[in-house]
């Protein structure tokens, strides 16, 4: 695996351009390098000697494979609270997805049916932290963002809601965090609070909303999550999903073998995952 940057329909090889590479080959060292490293990336884009590949010739993996944390936000759209029959929270509802759940933007989703049979989709705008920070002020929060991405917060509802209500376990099975297809740096997104998000399942639109409807905006989420907890470069924050998830429908809609689930965020891109129950 090699880190790259997208320039139109071309992928520029950052390793060939001399940029540092993490042992996993992902973008973690690039993210850790902050604005100075991003300037080196821009130089690689404009270099006359750059090494490139056509986008359709490469396989894209998740931009980061092992962030220190995935801090997800629950119940962060009012209409999703209503469909879940839960009150709108007075402060952000945070939970974890384990890093083992990460998979690529076009990889298959898979799980043992002996563990769960009620697996749901959740499109979310993802925030990738770019600077180390603790007790971050709301007004400074976006300065700590590297960029934005697309996340499907895949959720096993029968684990999440039954008995002990295992939110972390229900959202952390292998392949339950497909994300990507890339990180769009914060300077490329004029306003992250005005982005359309949508899910299409087997050609049918299931979710469509806008980040303007977040209960807690990105500034508030970062400030809250960093109270007493150090955020590190590469940390991933899925910001919540809107109305239209499968478990709230009549009858419920759960993912099944052969399904194609597309999650999209405006100005960022789309991830497409097929369910493959081996």
N, C-alpha and C positions, 0 to 999 in steps of 0.2 A: 504494500500500500504506500502511496505517495500523496503528499498534500498538494492541492492545486487551487487555482483561482479561475473563476469563469469570466471570460471576456467574449460576450456575444455567444456564438456557438462553438467557441474554442475553450479548451481547458489548458491553462499554462502550468507547466510542471515547476513547482516552487523548489523542489529538491534540486533540480537541474540548475535553477537560478541561484543556488548557493544558500538558500534560507535554511535555518535549522529544522531538523525533523525529530519528532518524538519517537521513542522506541516502537510505538505502535503504528507510526506512519500517519497519524491523524493530525489535526490542526492545533493541538494543545499548546505546543511551543510558540506557534504563531500568535495565538490568543494571549498567552502569557506575556508576549513581547510588547503589548500595548500599542500606542499610537506610533512609536518609533518603528515597530515591526511592520505595521500597516503601511508606513511610508516606503519601506523596502519592498513590500508587495506591489505597491503602485509603480515603483521603479521597474520591477520585473514585468509588469504589464506593458510598459512602454519600451522595453529593451528590444533592440533589433535582432538580438541573438537568442531570443526566448525559444524554449522548446514547447511545442503545443501538440495537442491531440484534439480531434473532433469530439464533441460532447457525446455523440452517439456511438463512439468507439470505446468509451471508458465505462467502468462499473463504479457507480457512486456508493460509498458506504456512509454510515452516520458520520457527520463532521467530527465528532468527538466520541470516543469509545468508552472512556472511563472517567467521567467527571467526578470530582470529590463528592458532589451532591446533586440530586435532582429534587428540587423543592417545588412541589405542585400545589396549586390553589384550587380548592373545591368551592362549589356554590358561588361562583363569581359573576353570574348573569342572573338578573331577577327572574326572567322567564324560566331559567333552568331550576331555580329554587322552587318556583310554583309547580313545575311538572314533577319534581321530586317530592312535593308536598312537605317542604321544609321551610322554616322561616329564613328570611334574608339575614345573613350574619351581620353582627355589629363590628366584627373585626375579621381580617382574613383567616380563612380556614386552611391551614397548611398540612400537608402530608408528604410522605416520601415515596418515590419510586426507586427501587434499587437499580444500580448501574447495570446489573446483569440483564435487565429488561430491554436494554438498548438494542435496536436492530436498524438495518439500513432503510433508506427511503423507499426502496422498491423490493425489499426482501419479503419473504412469506411470513405470515403470522401462523403460529402453531402452538397447540397446548394439548396436554393429556386430557381426554374426555372423562377419565376417572377422577380428575381434580375439579373440573368446571365444565358446565354445559350452558352457561349464561354469560357469554362474552359480548361486550358492548364496545361501541366506537365513541370517541370524543375528540373532535377537532379543537385545536388550541393554538393560539399564538405563543411561541416559545421565545424566551429572553435568555441570551447567553451573556453571563457576566464577564467583563473584561479587565476589571481591576479588583485587587484585594480591598475589602472594606468591612468595617464593623460600625454599628450605630450610625448608619448613613442617614443624613437628613433628606426629607422628601424632595426638597428643591435641588438637591445635588444628585439624585438617584440616577438619572439618565446618563450622567457622566461616567457611571460605573458599568455601563452596558457596552459590550463589544458589538452585538448585533442581534438580529431577529431570525426566527426560523419557524418551521411548521412541525407540530407534534400531534400524534394521535395517542391520547391517553387511554389506551386499551384497558378495559376494566372487566374483571370477572365479578358480576353482580352477586352471584350466589355466595361468593366468599366475602365480598364487601359488606353485604347487608345481613347475612344470616348469623344467628347465634352470637359469637363474640365480635361480629362486625369488624372483620379484618381488612381495613382499608388498604394498608400497606401491602399485605400479601395479595389482595385481590387485584392490585394494580402493578405488581412487580414480577409476575411470571415471565419466563424467558420470552422474548419477542414482543412484550407488551409496551414498548416505548419506541416505535419507529419514528424517526425524525430526520429532518433535512429539507430539501435535498442539498441545501447549503446554508451557510450563515450569511445573511445580508447585513453588512456593517451599518451601524446606526446613522452614519452620515447619508446613507442612501434612502432612508425612510424619513420623510418629512415629518409625519406625525403618526407614531405607532398606535395612537388612540382613534384612528380613523381608517381601519383596515377591515375589509369584508372577510369573513371566515365562512367556510361551507364544507359539508360532507356530502359525497355522492356515493351511494351503495348500489352496485349493480346497475348503474345508469339512472337511479332515482335519487333526487335531491332529498336529503334527510335533515340537514341542518343548514341554516343560512342566517347570519347575524353580522354584527359589526362590533369591533373592539370599543367603539364609543359607548357601548352598553355595559361595559365592565362595572361591577359594583365597586371594586377597589382597583384603581388604575395602577400602572406599572410603577410609578413613583412611590405610591403607598405600599405596594407589595414589597418592593426592595427595602424600603425603610423599615417595615415591620419585620421582615425575615432576618434583617441584619441586627436586630436588637439583641445584643449579647452573643450573637453567632457571626463568625467571620465568613463572609462570602469570598470565594476564591475564583480566579480566572478559570473559565470553562464550566462553572456551575450553570446548570440548566434550570430555568423556571418556566414550566408550562403555566399559563395564566388563567385557565378555566375554560369551560365549554358552555355553549349556549343551549337553548331549547332544541329538542328534536332527537334526544338520545333514544336508544332502542328500548330500554327497560320501562320507560314511561308510556309507551304506545299500547294501544288496544287493538289486536293482541300484541304482546311484546315482540320486538324484533331483535334477535340475537344473531351474531355472526355464525356462519356455518361453512362447511367445506365447499370450496370453489368460489366463495364470495370475493368480489373485488371492491375494496374500500378506498376511496380517494378523499384525501383531506387537503384543503387548499386555503392559503392566506394571500390576500391581495398584495401585489407588488413583491411577494417573496417567492412563491412557487407552490408546487403540488407534490405530495407523496402518494404513492399508489401501492397498496399491499394486498396480495391475494392470500386467502385463508387456505392453508394446506395442512389438513389433519392427517398425518402419516399413520 
